[in-house]
């Protein structure tokens, strides 16, 4: 029984890592679609979000099934509840990628990003991709140094997010109002994506270090 | 045992309704702080968000404790898992109110909202308050007509959200770039607040009507 349970927990972990990998692909493509006004790629990100939603929901059903059959307690219970939380965060990360892709699609054939912000958004996107990739590895390995790296990357995303506001509110900003709106929203989506990654990384770290309450806190 | 369990579930329900009431107060005050540039009220919303976070976390601990002690199955298990989801959404609704209050604080002593958008934001805020109030009642009564009303109100919030974009992107928009940024973000926060309310209402409705999978889906 115990062995079956451990196998099931490992299955949960692997499925979470798979969803994190899907999310990494989504934000990578969304960043390219946004920066290069690639509407076909944007459409693909939007269509593929349903796969992420489906994978998250099916993982949730597995987790609830485990709760019903195994009635875990203590650390095992925290692990399953954390998995539900992590899956919700991954699903939201996918939504953020989809929202960024939607901005590219709405503006097409116009470009979304003014030249002056292109490198900022490319850097934010690259950081988000790196974070999601590390999440996938962290979920499999519980190597907590990855959690710390994710936190550092989030600090850099926050700096870039602040720099977008500095740019659009600065005296040299030449963007139209729609550029201001799109830059504000896209930056917010990248920042939220990174926040979710940190929240997941913390949960894995808490579980690995035995802080059970932290592991299941929102 | 069964009686104790039912009592505990009722306790969970009442606590969720209490958090919903805190959230209703938060968005009400945040809307006023934002529209009237009332920085003292904004500070209060920001400070009070910690109470919402604490209430949500303590509810989560109770739910996890119930899972551990009672090992519920079937509908009872779905109810407890839904409670964890609902508490996470309520906590995020509190964050949205806090973000709106932060916009007012950052801009003070300047006004955040240009006159032309004041009634739009007042209406969005009023709808959000009404939705949160109804959520509190829905959580206690499971009266699903309330869930339908919440969905209708969300449609109106979405319309107002779209009208904010129409306004800032219209030819008569006279706002500075910072007004565009603030209006974009505030409108997004109101819209997300309403989305979370709908997501909670659906979960309660699913539970009441026996759609267990829907009740625990994200």
Interface residues (C-beta under 8 A of the other chain):
Chain A: X53 X56 X57 X60 X61 X64 X67 X68 X71 X73 X74 X77 X78 X81 X84 X85 X87 X88 X91 X165 X168 X169 X173 X177 X178 X180 X181 X184 X185 X188 X213 X216 X217 X218
Chain B: X53 X56 X57 X60 X61 X64 X67 X68 X71 X73 X74 X77 X78 X81 X84 X85 X87 X88 X91 X165 X168 X169 X173 X177 X178 X180 X181 X184 X185 X188 X213 X216 X217 X218
